[in-house]
Amino acid sequence: MDLLCVGLNHRTAPVDVREKLCFSREELREALPALRSGAFSECVLVSTCNRTEAYAVSPSGEPRPERLRDFLVDFKGARQAARPGHFYALRSGEAAKHLFELASGLDSMVLGDVQILGQVKDAFSLAAELSTSGLLLNRLFQTAFHVGKRSRAETGIGEGAVSVSFAAAELAAKIFERLDQKRVLLIGAGETGELTGRHLAGRGVRDLLITNRTRGKAEEVAGKLGGTAVDFDALHTHLRRADIVISSVSAPDYVLRAEDVRRAMGERERDRGPLFLIDIGVPRNIDPLADEVGNVFLHDIDALQRIVDQNLDKRTREAAKVRTIVEEELAAFTRWHLSLAAGPTIRELTELFEEIRRSEVEKHAGRFGERDRELLDVVTRRVLGRILHAPITGLKNGGNGTDEETLAKISAVRTLFGLDRGGER
């Protein structure tokens, strides 16, 4: 029995190859049973925009990576695009370590990515639903989820904005204590604008106005984010009613000039408070002189990038702590895997029962004479031997079942008698 991981990702394959190996959920539903019915007893497929990885268990002998690789390529009809050099193949402990690093955010395109753990969970849930995962992969993926949870709870690997759009939303949250009570005007409904709006909505913004030169695009994004599309020509009207303005458009000149901001502030309600402008555009969308207007505070993309760089530095420093967690959990998983061999389990089970027998004999030894105590010791040893004879024989012989059935039986014994709890017994 052996664990194998074969895949490609953003480090090994260009996007035009990755997209051809990307599996939809419907394709995964078809591919998993087909892979399971082949040379592998268990399998899970993880497929995102940045990677496609197959985790599989061979019931006997050493699994062949090329068989798993060929399955992925042929299923997607990507023989012309994908080359052997685009793939990596990892076995046993290295495969487990790779999954743990993935779940913890160490192996993400963006260090500490919080989304990848959810994607791994979705991949495993589908495999469990289709019954293509089994004893080994169940334990492996549950451990990976634990690694991801520990990494986020015990380190700062996922803290801080590491994209400009996220940094803009994070800055807005720092500026105002209650974003749900503030009006945000988003200028630009492109990819960056939409992503920024999504981050803002996630931070509690309810009053989100979206404007774009193309009204239809503003309405499309507003529909996705639960915002309100407003006319670009009425920008000045909405400017004086906004608390935060975030601009992300491609334009040869300023969208907001200093005089526009000054006029809006003059027409603004007195108790409206300060106006915060966040300029994500390149070239800049907002006249830098707007920062000189009273009660107006302007942050440009360079300021946001500094936030991103600082957060990336923090995450990089936290990575060492995460690697320690990965190594700890990998050691525990390896011990569990090795314990599935019958020998260690038989030894630990015998030691457990002997410890109980000896403890009980010593507890009641004072009630017997010396000769009776010797007899008590002999009798209890014989009773113990007869009790353990059948289960030990079954574990040694495997019960004439498959490897998977034998391992499941060993795992059940270890669980029932608490052999994996060590000192907790």
Secondary structure as the mmCIF struct_conf table of DSSP 4:
data_model
#
loop_
_struct_conf.conf_type_id
_struct_conf.id
_struct_conf.beg_label_comp_id
_struct_conf.beg_label_asym_id
_struct_conf.beg_label_seq_id
_struct_conf.end_label_comp_id
_struct_conf.end_label_asym_id
_struct_conf.end_label_seq_id
STRN STRN1 ASP A 2 ASN A 9
TURN_TY1_P TURN_TY1_P1 HIS A 10 THR A 12
BEND BEND1 ALA A 13 ALA A 13
HELX_RH_AL_P HELX_RH_AL_P1 VAL A 15 ARG A 18
HELX_RH_3T_P HELX_RH_3T_P1 GLU A 19 LEU A 21
HELX_LH_PP_P HELX_LH_PP_P1 CYS A 22 SER A 24
HELX_RH_AL_P HELX_RH_AL_P2 ARG A 25 ARG A 36
TURN_TY1_P TURN_TY1_P2 SER A 37 ALA A 39
BEND BEND2 SER A 41 SER A 41
STRN STRN2 GLU A 42 SER A 47
BEND BEND3 CYS A 49 ASN A 50
STRN STRN3 ARG A 51 SER A 58
BEND BEND4 PRO A 59 GLY A 61
HELX_LH_PP_P HELX_LH_PP_P2 GLU A 62 ARG A 64
HELX_RH_AL_P HELX_RH_AL_P3 PRO A 65 LYS A 76
TURN_TY1_P TURN_TY1_P3 GLY A 77 GLY A 77
TURN_TY1_P TURN_TY1_P4 ARG A 79 ALA A 81
HELX_RH_3T_P HELX_RH_3T_P2 PRO A 84 HIS A 86
STRN STRN4 TYR A 88 ARG A 91
HELX_RH_AL_P HELX_RH_AL_P4 SER A 92 SER A 104
TURN_TY1_P TURN_TY1_P5 GLY A 105 ASP A 107
BEND BEND5 SER A 108 VAL A 110
TURN_TY1_P TURN_TY1_P6 LEU A 111 GLY A 112
BEND BEND6 VAL A 114 VAL A 114
HELX_RH_AL_P HELX_RH_AL_P5 GLN A 115 GLU A 129
TURN_TY1_P TURN_TY1_P7 LEU A 130 SER A 131
HELX_RH_AL_P HELX_RH_AL_P6 LEU A 135 GLU A 154
BEND BEND7 THR A 155 THR A 155
TURN_TY1_P TURN_TY1_P8 ILE A 157 GLY A 158
BEND BEND8 GLY A 160 GLY A 160
BEND BEND9 SER A 163 SER A 163
HELX_RH_AL_P HELX_RH_AL_P7 VAL A 164 ILE A 175
BEND BEND10 GLU A 177 GLU A 177
HELX_RH_3T_P HELX_RH_3T_P3 LEU A 179 GLN A 181
BEND BEND11 LYS A 182 LYS A 182
STRN STRN5 ARG A 183 ILE A 187
BEND BEND12 GLY A 190 GLY A 190
HELX_RH_AL_P HELX_RH_AL_P8 GLU A 191 GLY A 202
TURN_TY1_P TURN_TY1_P9 ARG A 203 GLY A 204
STRN STRN6 ASP A 207 THR A 211
BEND BEND13 ARG A 213 THR A 214
HELX_RH_AL_P HELX_RH_AL_P9 ARG A 215 LEU A 225
TURN_TY1_P TURN_TY1_P10 GLY A 226 GLY A 226
STRN STRN7 THR A 228 VAL A 230
HELX_RH_3T_P HELX_RH_3T_P4 PHE A 232 ALA A 234
HELX_RH_AL_P HELX_RH_AL_P10 LEU A 235 LEU A 239
TURN_TY1_P TURN_TY1_P11 ARG A 240 ARG A 241
BEND BEND14 ASP A 243 ASP A 243
STRN STRN8 ILE A 244 SER A 247
BEND BEND15 PRO A 252 ASP A 253
BEND BEND16 VAL A 255 VAL A 255
STRN STRN9 LEU A 256 LEU A 256
HELX_RH_AL_P HELX_RH_AL_P11 ALA A 258 GLY A 266
TURN_TY1_P TURN_TY1_P12 GLU A 267 GLU A 267
BEND BEND17 ARG A 268 ARG A 268
HELX_RH_3T_P HELX_RH_3T_P5 ARG A 270 ARG A 272
STRN STRN10 LEU A 275 ASP A 279
BEND BEND18 VAL A 282 PRO A 283
BEND BEND19 ASN A 285 ASN A 285
STRN STRN11 ILE A 286 ILE A 286
HELX_RH_3T_P HELX_RH_3T_P6 PRO A 288 GLU A 292
BEND BEND20 VAL A 293 VAL A 293
TURN_TY1_P TURN_TY1_P13 GLY A 294 ASN A 295
STRN STRN12 VAL A 296 HIS A 299
HELX_RH_AL_P HELX_RH_AL_P12 ILE A 301 SER A 339
TURN_TY1_P TURN_TY1_P14 LEU A 340 LEU A 340
BEND BEND21 ALA A 341 ALA A 341
HELX_RH_AL_P HELX_RH_AL_P13 ALA A 342 HIS A 364
HELX_RH_3T_P HELX_RH_3T_P7 ALA A 365 ARG A 367
BEND BEND22 PHE A 368 PHE A 368
HELX_RH_AL_P HELX_RH_AL_P14 GLU A 370 ASN A 397
HELX_RH_3T_P HELX_RH_3T_P8 GLY A 398 ASN A 400
HELX_RH_AL_P HELX_RH_AL_P15 ASP A 403 LEU A 416
TURN_TY1_P TURN_TY1_P15 PHE A 417 ASP A 420
BEND BEND23 ARG A 421 ARG A 421
HELX_RH_3T_P HELX_RH_3T_P9 GLY A 422 GLU A 424
#
